Amino acid sequence: MPDAMNKVLMYTTQVCPYCVRAKALLKQRGVSQIEEVRVDMQPAERDRMIELTGRRTVPQIFIGETHVGGCDDLIALDQRGGLMPLLQAG
């Protein structure tokens, strides 16, 4: 059983296959709670996401205070072995 994990925040839309893939990968790595911000339902949140990340696409994933990026970035981070250490809360 892993110790406390960093909070995961994900900007998503309802019909986004990359969002689904990213959530599935995080769940496989033991993340039980993902705070989802639906930018399709809350246009002001899309503006905030663009302001925070400089990107317009979803998902945009934050683990703790770290902006991981999108689904491909998350997968690449996991393949480099960087995801689990980031998930573990210090």
C-alpha positions in Angstrom: 0.0 0.0 0.0 1.7 3.2 -1.1 2.0 6.2 1.3 0.2 9.4 0.7 0.2 10.5 -2.9 0.4 13.9 -4.4 -2.8 15.4 -5.6 -3.6 14.9 -9.3 -5.5 17.6 -11.2 -6.5 17.1 -14.8 -8.1 19.5 -17.2 -10.4 17.4 -19.4 -13.4 17.3 -21.7 -16.1 14.7 -21.9 -15.2 13.1 -25.2 -11.4 13.0 -25.1 -9.7 9.6 -25.7 -6.4 11.0 -24.4 -8.0 12.0 -21.1 -9.4 8.4 -20.8 -5.9 6.9 -21.5 -4.2 9.3 -19.0 -6.8 8.5 -16.3 -6.4 4.7 -16.9 -2.6 5.0 -16.6 -2.8 7.0 -13.4 -5.2 4.4 -11.9 -2.8 1.6 -12.9 -0.2 3.5 -10.9 -2.3 3.6 -7.8 -4.0 7.0 -8.1 -7.5 6.6 -6.6 -8.6 10.2 -6.9 -8.2 12.6 -9.8 -9.6 16.1 -9.5 -11.1 16.7 -12.9 -11.8 20.2 -14.3 -14.1 19.9 -17.3 -13.2 22.8 -19.6 -16.1 21.9 -22.0 -18.5 22.7 -19.1 -16.6 25.6 -17.7 -15.1 27.9 -20.4 -13.5 30.1 -17.8 -11.5 27.1 -16.7 -10.2 26.6 -20.2 -8.8 30.2 -20.1 -7.2 29.4 -16.8 -5.7 26.2 -18.1 -4.2 28.1 -21.1 -2.9 30.7 -18.8 -1.2 28.1 -16.5 0.2 25.8 -19.2 0.4 27.8 -22.4 -1.4 24.9 -24.1 -4.9 24.7 -25.5 -5.3 20.9 -25.7 -6.6 18.4 -23.1 -5.7 16.7 -21.0 -3.4 19.0 -19.1 -2.2 17.1 -16.0 -0.8 18.4 -12.8 0.7 16.2 -10.1 1.2 18.2 -6.9 2.6 21.5 -8.1 4.2 20.0 -11.2 2.7 20.5 -14.7 3.3 17.1 -16.4 1.6 18.1 -19.7 -0.7 16.0 -21.8 -1.3 12.2 -22.2 1.8 11.6 -24.3 3.9 13.5 -21.8 2.5 11.4 -19.0 3.2 8.2 -20.8 6.8 9.3 -21.6 7.3 10.3 -18.0 6.1 6.9 -16.9 8.4 5.1 -19.4 11.4 7.1 -18.1 10.5 6.0 -14.5 9.6 9.5 -13.4 5.9 9.1 -12.7 5.9 7.0 -9.5 8.4 9.3 -7.7 6.3 12.3 -8.7 3.2 10.7 -7.4 4.7 9.8 -4.0 4.1 12.7 -1.7 7.3 13.7 0.0 
